[in-house]
């Protein structure tokens, strides 16, 4: 390895790159890895899924060949992947990378993944698949308000913490109560350290102008359609997966699936996918602003120089 990697190894143990979707994070991570002998490690909750190369905007096959990439497209869409599993996989990956003198470059837009590997996370219990399947079969036709009322009877503490409209978190709280007999709240105070906790890290938040991101999101969604996004959703739809799985709720999937069902036009499905993605980008910026103290906000055009100044000294 070259000098920059050796210096990075002595000082910065990993680079973390976050930012809203379509902000140019992946290209930045690849260039840093190329210059510093690094490995790009996914930190995006949708890019883990094998079923969603196009709609999740995963790096292309050529980009993945240009520098080593890890934790991309390695999870089947039928799996409900979690921040806990992500942290465990990163923890297993890091020692080998460091032993090889490689600089881990974690990149993505999922804030909980970054919190899990840096600050740790609550030691949430696994829910047996039989418990989850039995509950979801019963809950499928229930209104969210009815589920919240059920949670209030089982676990009034968590019911008081969750919005009556927050279906996914309500269901998770019920599943934990059914599986363990304990309130989800009782686990939230028990934290396990993250694999990068307490280490010297370079944390960059790529922060483009809002209108530039919105325009780029719209253009990118159109490019995804040209690349075969509709066929990707058609293949996913044929699997008849649980509609509550993360892969089925990825931006673009519900609208394109509705079009394939004949419910809306293709133009409306595209507009819906673009609007959902723009709203998500806005939430990402807000979330990082309030949840991720200590990150350096950088404009996309200045991000590489900012990173190399630290890594190369």
Secondary structure as UniProt FT lines:
FT   HELIX           3..10
FT   STRAND          14..19
FT   TURN            21..22
FT   HELIX           25..36
FT   STRAND          38..42
FT   TURN            45..48
FT   HELIX           50..52
FT   TURN            53..57
FT   HELIX           61..66
FT   STRAND          69..70
FT   TURN            77..78
FT   HELIX           83..99
FT   TURN            100..101
FT   STRAND          103..107
FT   HELIX           111..118
FT   STRAND          121..122
FT   HELIX           129..139
FT   TURN            140..141
FT   HELIX           144..154
FT   HELIX           156..161
FT   TURN            164..165
FT   HELIX           167..180
FT   HELIX           184..188
FT   STRAND          191..192
FT   TURN            195..198
FT   STRAND          201..206
FT   HELIX           210..227
FT   HELIX           229..238
FT   TURN            243..244
FT   HELIX           246..249
FT   TURN            251..252
FT   HELIX           253..260
FT   TURN            261..262
FT   HELIX           266..291
FT   TURN            293..294
FT   STRAND          296..298
FT   HELIX           300..312
//
